[in-house]
Amino acid sequence: MSVTNGSDRKIRIGIIGASADTWAWASAAHVPALKSLPEYELVAVASRNQANADAAAKVHGIPHAYGDYLEMVRRPDLDMICVSTSSVHHHALVMPAIEAGKHVFCEWPFGTNMQESLAMRDFARQRGVRTLVGLQTRYAPIVRYVRDLIANGYIGKLWSVNFDRANDQTAQKSVTREYYEFLERANAGLRILVGHSLDTLAAYVGELADLQSYCEVEMNEITLATGETVPLTHRDHILVQGRLGGGAVFSSLLKQNSPTYKPFHLEISGSKGALIITTGEDLLPAARHPGVPFELTLLGTPGHGQPFERMDVPAHYRLVPDATPAGQPVDVAHMYRHFAEALAKDEPCDTDFDHAVMRHRLLETIQDSADAGARRTFTAQRD
């Protein structure tokens, strides 16, 4: 039996952000994830005009298409709306869905600023709708496996966490003006790269308790596909160091716009051993996006001075159907399945709008620390 709205009925969902372009995030991740889950029925798609909506519906086999988003939102038979668009549009699209009494998924970053985030969260609370935000990587099988390894003493007492990543996508790939404006308006270095990364790290090892940060603009211009050179103003090199709630030392250097590339590399060290999570090899420039990679290699050593060996994630950590396509849809499907289970049991969802506001508060604390040149404390709790 599927997990649904407290009954056998599927969660009927409409999506905005899917397109005929199968490389777009909503098309590549959300649509195949939802179509593979028995808990959901993907009923409708909305786009900026009817032609785009019709094209998306045809490509993805979605029954209904809308050039008017509000018309889709007001369908009485829809239970949930998925907003998978640029953060610039989140507030304008999420608020009508809440007003219509729908449960709402919103992509990360959650709005463009804290004011929008609080407005969406508070309105959802007022209307009593359930919410979900796109921090899907914490649901990945490898994250849950590593968390269990640590809890079961594989590395002993957690001593330190070190994370490095450099993304040279803007240096290696022709960038459109639209994508450039997205990076600037989204404050992509802090809000996308760091936001996704630190949320995932918190799922592995727990939240930061105090921190010192440095946020710099290092790559201050790029050349667009048109040949025009334009300035980059968002903070692109971000160093965060401090301690986790349990006392372990933490250090992270993340570079959003960089002339060099460094694969995702996370090392978790303890009194008995260590774990490394890495992409291992270079990703193609088109795959060096600001989010967290989904194809990771796990290495472990159960003793100091011993060689690292590859560790495969046991099959039982995959909690989604075999029909869920490999790659991007897997973590997204785990996220949606968690939401369906929480909804059926009337329990909180781990990554609801309250969680999103808490994550934004961490990013504000990082920015404040950098601006003030001072150490800051952080309390990871919902309001």
C-alpha positions, 0 to 999 in steps of 0.5 A, spaced: 500 500 500 502 506 498 503 512 503 498 517 501 494 523 505 492 518 510 488 514 505 490 510 499 489 516 495 495 518 491 498 525 492 495 529 486 501 534 484 502 540 479 509 542 477 511 549 475 518 549 472 518 543 468 519 544 461 520 540 454 528 541 456 529 535 459 536 537 462 532 543 466 532 541 473 525 540 474 525 536 468 531 531 470 530 530 477 523 532 479 518 529 474 522 522 473 522 522 481 515 523 482 513 519 476 516 513 479 513 513 486 506 510 487 504 515 493 504 521 487 500 522 481 503 528 477 497 531 474 499 538 471 504 542 469 504 550 468 509 554 464 510 562 462 505 561 456 501 555 453 505 553 448 511 552 453 506 548 458 503 544 452 510 542 450 512 540 457 506 536 458 507 532 451 514 530 453 513 528 460 506 525 459 503 530 464 495 530 462 494 537 463 498 543 461 496 551 463 499 557 461 496 561 467 499 558 473 494 561 477 489 557 473 493 550 475 493 552 482 486 553 483 484 546 481 480 543 486 483 536 485 490 538 486 493 536 493 500 539 492 504 544 488 511 544 486 515 550 485 521 549 481 524 555 478 529 561 480 528 563 487 526 570 484 520 567 483 519 563 489 515 568 493 510 570 487 508 563 486 508 560 493 504 565 496 498 563 491 499 556 492 498 557 500 492 561 499 489 555 495 490 551 501 495 546 497 501 543 500 507 546 497 514 544 495 519 550 494 526 549 491 532 552 494 534 557 495 528 559 499 526 566 496 531 571 495 531 574 502 529 572 509 523 577 509 520 573 503 522 566 507 519 568 513 513 571 509 512 564 506 513 560 512 508 564 516 503 564 511 503 556 510 503 556 518 497 560 518 493 556 513 495 550 516 498 547 509 504 542 509 511 544 506 517 542 503 524 545 501 529 542 496 534 540 500 534 533 497 541 531 498 540 530 506 536 524 504 541 520 500 542 513 501 550 515 502 548 520 507 544 516 512 549 510 511 555 515 513 551 517 519 549 510 521 557 508 521 559 514 525 553 513 530 555 505 531 563 507 532 566 506 526 571 512 527 570 513 534 569 519 537 568 525 532 574 529 532 574 534 525 570 535 519 574 538 513 570 540 506 573 543 500 570 544 493 572 549 487 567 550 482 570 553 475 563 552 471 563 560 469 571 559 467 570 553 463 563 554 460 560 559 456 555 563 460 548 566 458 546 573 460 540 569 464 545 565 467 549 570 470 543 574 472 541 568 476 548 567 479 548 574 481 541 575 484 541 568 487 547 570 491 549 563 489 556 562 492 553 563 499 546 561 498 546 555 493 553 552 494 554 554 501 547 553 503 546 546 499 553 544 502 552 546 509 545 543 510 548 536 507 554 536 512 549 537 518 546 531 515 552 527 516 555 530 522 550 535 526 550 543 526 555 548 527 555 551 534 560 557 533 564 559 527 568 564 524 567 566 516 571 570 511 567 571 504 570 574 499 569 576 491 575 573 488 573 572 481 570 579 479 568 578 472 566 573 467 566 573 459 559 571 457 557 567 451 556 573 447 563 576 448 561 581 453 565 582 460 561 583 466 562 584 473 561 579 478 559 582 485 556 576 489 561 573 494 564 567 491 570 564 496 567 562 502 571 560 508 567 557 514 571 554 520 568 553 527 566 547 532 560 542 531 555 542 537 559 536 539 565 539 540 569 537 533 573 542 529 570 544 522 573 547 516 570 548 509 573 552 503 567 553 498 569 557 491 563 558 487 566 562 481 573 559 481 579 559 475 580 552 478 576 546 479 577 541 485 572 535 486 567 535 492 572 532 498 569 531 505 573 528 510 570 526 517 576 524 522 575 521 529 579 517 534 579 510 531 579 512 523 576 516 518 571 517 512 572 520 505 566 522 501 568 525 494 567 525 487 573 522 486 574 524 478 573 531 475 566 532 473 564 535 466 564 543 466 556 542 465 555 538 471 559 543 475 553 546 478 552 550 485 549 544 488 551 538 491 553 532 486 549 526 487 554 521 484 559 520 490 564 515 492 565 513 500 572 511 502 574 508 509 579 506 514 577 503 521 584 505 524 590 510 524 595 509 519 591 504 515 589 505 507 583 507 505 578 502 502 572 503 498 565 502 501 559 500 498 552 503 501 548 497 502 542 496 498 537 497 504 539 504 504 535 505 498 528 506 500 525 508 493 523 503 487 527 500 482 524 504 477 526 511 480 532 513 474 539 513 477 542 519 478 539 526 480 532 523 481 534 518 486 535 523 492 529 527 490 525 521 490 527 520 497 525 527 499 518 526 496 517 519 499 519 522 506 514 528 505 509 523 504 510 518 510 510 525 514 504 527 511 500 520 512 503 520 519 501 527 521 508 528 523 513 534 521 517 533 515 525 534 516 526 539 511 519 544 511 519 551 511 521 552 518 528 548 516 529 552 510 528 559 515 533 556 520 538 554 514 537 561 512 539 564 519 546 560 518 547 563 512 546 570 515 550 568 521 556 566 516 555 573 512 555 577 519 561 573 521 565 575 515 562 583 515 564 584 523 570 580 522 568 576 529 566 569 531 559 568 532 555 562 535 549 559 532 543 555 535 540 550 530 533 550 532 526 552 529 522 558 531 
